[in-house]
C-alpha cells in the first residue's frame, strides 16, 4: 500500500495562485509525476 501524504490547504478566500501551485507541486512530486500530469488526472 502507498505512503500517506498529508497536505495543509490554507483557509484563504481566495487561495493565492502561488499557494495553489505549491500544493499541486508537492502532490505531484509525492506521486512522481509532473504538475501538468496531475492537473490532467484531476480534470479528466
Secondary structure, DSSP 8 states (H G I E B T S, - for coil): ------------SS--HHHHHHHHHHHHHHHTS-HHHHHHHHH-
